[in-house]
Amino acid sequence: MFRWFIVIFLAVIVFSAALPWLEKFGVGKLPGDVRFTVFGKTIFLPFASTVLLSLVVFLVAKFF
C-alpha cells in the first residue's frame, strides 16, 4: 500500500513538472480537464489528460 502511495505521488510530481511542456501538444487543454480559480489560486484537475497519458503508457508497456 505504501509503495503505491509513493508511485502515485511521484507520478503527480512528474506530471506537474512536465505540464508546461505537454501543453504545447494539447495535453491539459482537452475536454474533461478542469481549471478554475479559487481565492486567487488556480486549481487544475487533468481528468482527460490523465486517461490519455495512462492509455499511452499502457500501450507502450504492452508493446515492449
Secondary structure, 3 states (H helix, E strand, C coil): CHHHHHHHHHHHHHHHHHHHHHHHHCCCCCCCEEEEEECCEEEEEEHHHHHHHHHHHHHHHHHC
